[in-house]
Amino acid sequence: MMTQILDYVYSREVDIRSDNARQLLVTAEYLCIPDVTELCWDFLMDSMDVDNCVGIMQFARSNSCADLDTHVRRFVLRQFVDVSQQSDELLELPVEELQAIIESEELNVKDEGVVWECILRWIYHESDNRKGHIADLLKGVRLGLLDETFFKEKVSNNPYVKENEECKPVISETLTFLDDVKRLSKDDKEFVPPRIARPRNRRDILFAIGGYRDGTMTDVIEAYDARADRWTVVSCVKFLLLPWVVK
């Protein structure tokens, strides 16, 4: 690493590769060579993919590289589907870091079943040591957005869930919500879904404000999450909307 640093000092050139970028960054930080530090950051960000992003995120966090950590975390959340299915580094994450990822409002996932499958993949990697974390991780899944059949067959009947007493309140809450949804009518415009059924923050949201329903004017505001494929009543205005409001 010192050879690389000295080469840069004299020639303004440095050979950054995938096998030395992290250690070179640490050395440059220690010796206060900001130009090399920046070059290493750029290299790591440019070379990041679904296979190495989790490792880079952990490296950035452990070495207090806040900007790099923020950038990589956004990548992990945005590419979560591929990361959760392909990354071997994800299987080595501590439970606290995995929990922080799957609980994030910015997690880019259309099907919450992907989050559930990610949890199982992580647990199965060391099932004897990890199965006890199932209750805490289960709370990060928006269970109310799952297909009812999938929830009952794949989640509530999972052996690790059934044998863990701490999972019962979450399962019970979800079953109650799914039953309540079946009984909802078009007049239940004040219904606010619990957190387990609340879509994560998205940019592709369509709002339907007022308009007409069954031939009569309505003051309901609804939001459609394209990735969750679900409508949600988010508010109710207390005044009569003008008739030219687009439905």
C-alpha positions, 0 to 999 in steps of 0.5 A, spaced: 500 500 500 505 504 501 508 503 494 502 505 491 501 511 495 508 513 493 507 512 486 501 517 486 505 522 490 511 522 485 507 520 478 500 522 480 498 515 478 495 509 482 493 502 480 487 501 483 484 494 483 478 490 486 483 486 490 487 492 493 481 498 493 479 497 500 485 497 503 488 502 499 482 507 501 484 505 509 491 507 508 490 513 504 485 515 509 490 514 515 495 518 511 491 523 509 491 523 502 484 525 500 485 524 492 487 517 493 481 516 498 476 519 492 479 515 487 478 509 491 471 511 493 470 512 485 472 505 483 468 502 489 462 505 486 463 504 479 465 497 480 459 495 485 454 490 483 449 485 486 454 480 488 459 485 492 455 491 494 453 488 501 461 487 502 462 494 500 456 497 505 459 493 511 466 496 509 464 503 508 460 502 515 466 499 519 471 504 516 466 510 517 466 512 510 459 516 511 458 518 503 460 511 501 455 508 506 449 512 504 451 511 496 451 503 497 445 503 502 441 506 496 444 501 491 442 495 496 435 498 497 434 499 490 436 493 487 434 489 493 430 483 489 437 481 485 441 482 492 436 478 496 436 472 491 444 472 488 448 475 494 452 470 498 455 476 502 448 478 504 448 471 508 453 473 512 450 480 515 448 480 522 441 480 524 441 487 526 443 489 519 438 485 515 433 487 519 434 494 518 434 493 510 428 489 510 424 494 515 426 500 510 421 504 507 425 505 501 426 498 500 424 497 492 420 491 492 413 490 489 412 483 492 413 482 499 414 475 498 421 477 496 422 479 503 420 473 506 424 469 502 430 473 503 429 472 511 428 464 510 434 464 505 438 468 511 436 463 516 437 457 512 444 459 511 445 457 519 438 455 521 440 452 528 443 459 530 438 463 526 431 460 527 430 464 533 430 471 530 424 469 525 420 473 530 424 480 529 425 479 522 418 477 520 416 484 523 419 487 517 415 484 512 408 488 510 404 481 511 398 485 510 400 486 502 401 478 501 397 474 497 392 471 503 393 464 500 401 465 500 401 468 507 397 462 510 401 456 506 408 459 506 408 464 512 403 462 518 405 454 517 412 455 516 415 451 522 420 456 525 414 461 525 409 456 528 414 454 534 416 461 536 411 464 541 413 471 539 410 470 532 403 469 534 401 476 535 404 478 528 400 472 525 394 474 529 394 481 527 395 479 519 389 474 519 385 479 523 386 484 517 385 480 512 378 478 515 377 485 515 379 487 508 374 482 506 368 485 510 370 492 507 365 496 503 365 502 498 363 506 504 368 505 508 372 511 506 375 512 513 379 505 513 386 506 515 390 500 514 395 498 519 403 498 518 403 491 516 399 493 510 401 500 508 405 500 502 413 502 503 414 509 500 414 509 492 415 514 487 410 511 482 404 513 486 397 514 483 392 519 486 385 519 485 382 525 488 374 525 489 370 524 482 364 520 482 362 513 484 356 509 483 353 515 480 354 520 486 360 525 487 365 522 492 370 526 497 375 520 498 382 520 496 385 514 494 392 512 492 394 506 488 401 503 489 403 500 482 408 496 485 404 493 491 398 493 486 393 496 491 389 501 492 389 505 499 385 510 502 389 515 505 385 521 507 378 524 506 377 531 504 371 535 508 369 539 502 365 538 496 370 537 490 369 541 484 366 536 478 371 537 473 376 534 478 379 528 474 377 521 477 
